[in-house]
């Protein structure tokens, strides 16, 4: 019986340790502040995956310059920040984000840079 309890305790300790490591890794990837982020680990990972997918789409798009664009995701709500060349580029990026699996809303804080 003692052996089973020791084994169970070891599993719980390992699980707790791995969860903490995952939170640090996923939180960093999602731009979260560990300790003040109220999202679950699963939500943090989902948000990071959404941001990564949108960044990948943006990098593959030859019509939009991604140099000055920042994408944040929090609870599946995507916020786009930065400078963009035209209204058409903004609309294209918003549509890209909306079409990404898991996104429930897109907020644009993009500024059109009319050099």
C-alpha positions in Angstrom: 0.0 0.0 0.0 2.8 2.4 0.9 4.4 1.6 -2.5 1.2 2.6 -4.3 1.0 5.9 -2.3 4.6 6.7 -3.1 4.1 5.9 -6.8 1.0 8.1 -6.9 2.8 10.9 -5.1 5.7 10.7 -7.6 3.3 10.9 -10.5 1.5 14.0 -9.0 4.8 15.7 -8.3 6.0 15.0 -11.9 2.7 16.2 -13.3 2.9 19.4 -11.3 6.5 20.1 -12.4 5.7 19.5 -16.0 2.6 21.7 -15.8 4.7 24.5 -14.4 7.3 24.2 -17.2 4.6 24.2 -19.8 3.0 27.3 -18.3 6.3 29.1 -18.5 7.0 28.0 -22.1 3.4 28.6 -23.4 3.0 31.8 -21.5 6.2 33.2 -23.0 5.1 32.2 -26.4 1.8 33.9 -26.0 3.2 37.1 -24.4 1.6 36.3 -21.1 2.9 37.3 -17.7 3.2 34.2 -15.5 1.4 34.8 -12.2 -1.0 37.5 -13.5 -2.5 35.6 -16.4 -5.9 34.2 -15.5 -6.2 32.0 -18.5 -5.9 28.2 -18.2 -2.8 26.6 -19.5 -5.0 25.1 -22.3 -6.2 28.5 -23.3 -2.7 30.0 -23.3 -1.6 27.2 -25.6 -4.6 27.7 -27.9 -4.0 31.4 -28.0 -0.3 30.8 -28.9 -1.3 28.4 -31.6 -3.7 30.9 -33.1 -1.0 33.7 -33.1 1.5 31.3 -34.7 -1.0 30.3 -37.4 -1.8 33.9 -38.3 1.9 34.8 -38.3 2.6 31.9 -40.7 -0.2 33.0 -43.0 1.2 36.6 -42.9 4.7 35.5 -43.7 3.4 33.5 -46.7 1.4 36.4 -48.0 3.5 38.4 -50.6 1.1 41.3 -50.7 1.3 42.4 -47.0 4.6 43.6 -45.4 4.7 42.0 -42.0 7.6 44.0 -40.6 5.5 46.4 -38.5 2.7 44.1 -37.5 2.1 42.6 -34.1 -0.5 39.9 -33.4 -1.8 39.3 -29.9 -4.4 36.6 -28.9 -6.2 36.5 -25.6 -9.1 34.1 -25.1 -9.3 33.5 -28.8 -9.7 37.2 -29.5 -7.1 38.4 -31.9 -5.8 42.0 -31.8 -3.8 43.4 -34.7 -1.3 46.2 -34.0 1.1 48.1 -36.2 1.5 50.0 -39.4 0.1 48.8 -42.7 0.3 50.3 -46.2 -3.3 50.4 -47.3 -7.0 49.8 -46.2 -7.0 46.8 -48.6 -4.0 45.3 -46.7 -5.8 45.8 -43.4 -9.0 44.2 -44.7 -6.9 41.3 -46.1 -5.2 40.7 -42.7 -8.4 41.0 -40.8 -10.0 38.3 -43.1 -6.9 36.1 -42.7 -7.2 36.3 -38.9 -11.0 35.7 -39.0 -10.5 32.5 -41.1 -8.0 31.1 -38.6 -9.5 28.1 -36.7 -10.4 29.0 -33.1 -10.6 32.8 -33.6 -13.9 34.2 -32.3 -13.2 37.9 -32.8 -10.6 40.2 -34.5 -9.9 43.7 -33.3 -7.9 45.9 -35.6 -5.6 48.6 -34.1 -3.7 48.9 -37.3 -2.7 52.3 -38.6 -2.5 53.0 -42.3 0.9 54.4 -43.1 0.4 56.7 -46.1 4.0 57.7 -46.8 
